[in-house]
Amino acid sequence: MIEVLISIFVLLIGIVGTMGLFINSLKNSMDARDNVIATQLAQEGIELVRNIRDTNLAVGKPAFDTGTGLPAFNLSPSCSISYGDTTINCSSATFPLYISAGGYYTHTAGGTATKFKRQIIVDTKTANQLTVTSEVIWLGASGSFPAVASCTTANKCIAAKVTLITK
């Protein structure tokens, strides 16, 4: 009888240990997925701003004129942009991201809410250059965006930065 109890106890310890490993592995997998999505959303923010610049330059307009939401050299520090936008919203930037009916991440409410928030920070570097930073935070992060310098995956924050030529 004692041998059976000892065997059950050893088996129970093995099962509990295996379950702990499984749960930890699942958590790490979900964290890695969130990191990948946030990285792609940060890169997408940069690409969307670059697309507006390139489209304007291709048709002979200033890179960022008043029609794009970025008046030349009068830039708001925090903006938002969504897939398909032709302007950058710096006046009343809304940062939560939703999944639209088409499957794209957008700042327009009405789609499926996600755990991600994205802001675009635009800064004048020189008369012909803008520094654009796309910062993404996700659920579990504090409600506000941290300083870009302290943005790490440990605090559920990803940032991408680029300098764009405007002329």
N, C-alpha and C positions, 0 to 999 in steps of 0.2 A: 504494500500500500504506500509506504514512504517512497519507494522507487518511482511509482506512478506520479505522485505529487511533485517530486523533484523533476521528473521528465516534463510534466506539464508546465512547471515554473520556468525551466530552461527554454522550452518551446515558446512560452508567452513572452519572455525577454527577447527572443529572436524576432518574433512577429512585431512587437512594439518598436524595436530598433529599425526594422525594415520599413514600417509605416512612417516613422520619423524621417528616414531618408527619402522616401517617396514624397512626402509633403514638402520637405525642403527643396527637393528637385523641382517640383511643380511651381513653387514660389519663385525660384531662380529663373525658371523658364518664362514665367509671366513678366518678371522684371526685365529680362532680356528683350522680350517682345515690345514692351513699352519703350525701352531705350531705342530700338530700331525705328519704331513709328515716330517717336519724337525727333530723332535725327533726320528722318526723311521730311517731316513737317517743317523743321528749321531750314533745311536746304530748299524746300519748295518756296518758302517765304522769300528767300534771296532770289530764286529764279523768277518768281512772279514780278518782283521789282525790276529785275534785269529785263524782263520781257516788255514792260511798259517803256523803259528807256530805249530799248532797241526799236520798238515799233514807232515811237515818236521820231527817233533819228532817221529811220527809213523813209518817212514821209516828209522830212524837212522841217519838223517842229523842234523846239528845244527839248532836250532829254526829259526834263520834268517841268512842264509848264503848268499854269493854273488849272488847266483842264484835267490834269492827272491827280489832283489832290495835293500836290507838293508845290506850292508857290516857290519860285526860285529864291533860295537862300533865306527863306522865312519858315524854317522847318519845325514841326512839332516833334518832341522827342519820342512819342509813342504813337504808333499808327497800327492799322490792321489792313490785311489784304487777303482775298480769297481767290480760289481757282476761278478763272473766267472774268475776274475784275479787270477793268480798264483804268481804274483809278485806285489811288491809295487813300484810305480813310484816316485822316489825322484829326479831324474835328471832333468826332465822337466815337473814338475807337472802342470797339467791343472785342474782347479777347477770347471768350469761350469759342471752341470749335464744335461744329455739328457735322454730321454726315448727311449730305443731301440725298434726294431720291436717286440721283445719278451715281451715287457712291463717292462723291468728292467731299473733302473737308472744306467747310465754309464757315464764315462768321455769322451767316444769316440764320436766325432762329427759325424753327419750323421743321428742321430735320431732326435726326436722332442725336441727342446730346452725347458728347464724349467727355472723357476725363481730361482732355488736352486744352491748353490755352496758348495762343501765340500772339506775340507783339513784335512789331517791326520798329526798330529804333533807327532814325535817319539823322545823320550829323554831317555838317559841312566840314570837309577836311581842308580843301582849298577852293579857289574860285571855280575850278573845273573838276573837282572830285567830291564825291559823297561817300561817307562810310555808312554802310547799311548792315545792321545786325538783326538777325531773326532769332528770337528767344522763345523757347517752348517749355512750359511747365506742365505737370500732370498731377492727377489726383494723389493726394498724400502730401503734396508740396504745400507750403504756406499759401494763403490766398493771394498774395501779391508776388510780383516778380522780384527775385533777388538782383543785386548788382551783377552785371555780366561777368565781372572778374571772379565772383564767387559762385558762378553757375557750374554745378557739377552733377553727375548722375546720382551721386549720393543724396543730394537734396532735390532730386527729381527735376532737374533743369538741364536743358541742352541749348547751346547758342552756336550760331554760325555767323561769320562776319566776312565782309568783302568791301573793297574800295572800288567804286564805279566811276568811270570817266563820264562827265556829263556833256562834253562838247566834242 
